[in-house]
Amino acid sequence: MSENKQTVVALVENKPGVLNRVASLFRRRNYNVDSLTVGRTHKAHVSRMTIVIDVERNDVRQIVENLKKLVNVIDVKYLSNEPHISRDLALVKVRTENADAYNHVTEVCERYPARIVDMGHEVTIVEVTASSAVVETVIDQLRPIGIVEMVRTGVVAMGRGTRIQDTQYEPVNVRGDQSNGSNGVLI
Amino acid sequence: MLLSGSEIVMECLLREGVDVMFGYPGGAILPTYDAMTKYPQIHHVLVRHEQGASHMADGYARATGKVGVCIATSGPGATNLVTGLATAMMDSVPVVAITGQVPRPAIGTDAFQETDVTGVTLPVTKHNYLVSDIHELAYTIKEAFHVARSGRQGPVLIDIPKDIQNEKIDFVYPEYDVVLPGYQPNLVADAEDVAAACRLINEAERPLILAGHGILMSGATTQLRELAERGQIPVTLTLLGKGGLPEDHPLSLGMMGMHGTATSNNAIQNADLLIALGMRFDDRVTGNLKTYAPNAKKIHVDIDPSELNKNVKVDVGIAGDLRTVIDQLLPGVEAGAHQAWMGQIREWQEDCDERDILKTYNGEGMLAAQVINDLWHHTGGEALTVTDVGQHQMIEAQYYPHRRPSTMLTSGGLGTMGFGFPAAIGAKFGKPEEEVWAIVGDGGFQMTMCELATAVQERINVNIAIINNGFLGMVRQWQEMFYEERYHATPMVSPDFCKLAEAFGIPAMRVTNREQVAESVEFARSVDGPVLIEYVVQKEDIVYPMVPTGADLDKMIRRPKPGEVQTV
């Protein structure tokens, strides 16, 4: 990954419209997003976003502070600063009508963390899961054979070891019933 | 108790201490308007255009420090609020807007008067909500008020589908505190930063305080004064910071920036320390960032951490509420003198005095500066003024010095023409004991003058001073200075404002010479209800000094001294 790609991880409330708020922030502040992935966590009310941004290291603080200002954002961490694992996944469909092409694909799969997940008479789908840099390399290796279709998930990342990014936050029970409604008053 | 969604809205507003709301009814908000009849404690002001409602809520909030509330229907009602929300957003004003939405089953079907209001208002609100479950309604309203008035304050919108307004539930008010994970509105400065800031302040030879809206928002005027007096540090104010330090205070240098005092701008460029308190280094106050305050170390205190190092790189950045942070700083600040620095500042001030148009003008016709300075004189400098946007706004900032906080309300960040008059109505509702003057131009007034009918219906005692120069004056000034005098789309034909007022049943007076200004103030004071005074002023006046866009802050175009020739 180049010097100017910074990885930020945000824990957000799992509510409608939150992705829109984050995307809107990046657009109106004119930040250049390389990839943004979002998915659930082990807690139903918390989603996690991994955002790779094309900015100078010095400008990341501004972005982090602006993300924190969004009411639905629970916690933001600048991950490029610390040891972390990052993974990108690509599905690459290549033309493998002749044996040479097919052999080239199997060779790539032996050498890199890639595997064949679908095979037909004309085309083969290769899945590669690795850091973005390795994914780029695999794509470059497959390019000469003839890529006909490709998709990438964008980067997901996590701090190594005991660097745990989690939240103790539990959402308020708005129905105000037994579970925490005891301090509500009937009128 | 079984309550409808509409009644829950009203119950929640009561609990938030709302006593007035500004709005306009329509289909999707009708259930809530019907519920209002059961809650006479909350006065509803019927506006003539929803933009007026949002500015009134804004004016109310700026004048009182409380949350202003406006309400509108779905679709066009809601979109008409947008300018007012953007105005409040840019100036960090706590406003809650409530809008009706089409019933839930109709959302997304392009129903009559349907607009994606949370989508439209996303970038111009601090936060917004589309209520999707009546059980969330009360908590959402509580959270909305909390978000609007905490941390860096701002506008919040709540969009409520009509079927939720009609639905009934056994209502339980959420007495428990709002829980917002990750939302840290009240940060406290850490001791290390405080010590570093104090060290810079005590070492500085030419320090300068730049005080902004944050001083007023956090109620830190006493702390600011103590800091300035103890360190003998001169203070320059942003437009929205006016009233943060009494402008007749010996340490006050007046406003900074594009049309600020030359003294302030010279001081910024020559200072060795800037202490920026609750201001955000907007381009209108910095000029060219590359040459901005080149010799100064910088301390920046703001409640919003994302403001630190945004435009200007600082040596010490402290995120926190100003009242708390200045209290933290004070014990570490030594008594200062800075005699040489103050001597230099007095020299700049004397030069400004020599150029003052009030002392040098002997031409035909009244100048806006004369009118506004006379208004200051005849109101004892104690009026609550609300300006519109343009030349009169800058002249108000220069020639109506304010002593008290929140007595000069103006759209600074967004520069919203049409703001002044409706915001003045809102301010008067919040501060009925104040003498409220809307000081507006002939252009901006015509953008929202439909609210004259609102003022009459409410018998609200607002004095309207129209500074009429027959031009969109500030744009004309730019055309004169930077577009070789091509006055395109700036000469303006206006109605006879006095006859217009008469049609609304509003007493009015036209003032064409300076001798009448005192009389006009007397006249305005004699009228119980709205009154309109038209001041016909010199058509081609210019606001000096002026820092052209992007120029160095001290490269101001100055008003020539008597005998000097202007070179632009």
Interface residues (C-beta under 8 A of the other chain):
Chain A: L11 E13 P16 G17 N20 R21 S24 R28 R61 Q62 E65 N66 K68 K69 L70 V71 V73 I74 D75 V76 T167 Y169 P171 V172 V174 R175 G176 N180 G181 N183 G184 V185 L186 I187
Chain B: M1 E11 T118 G119 L122 P123 K126 H127 L130 S132 D133 H135 E136 A138 Y139 T140 V147 R152 D170 F171 V172 Y173 P174 E175 Y176 V178 V179 L180 P181 G182 Y183 Q184 D304 P305 S306 L308 N309 K310
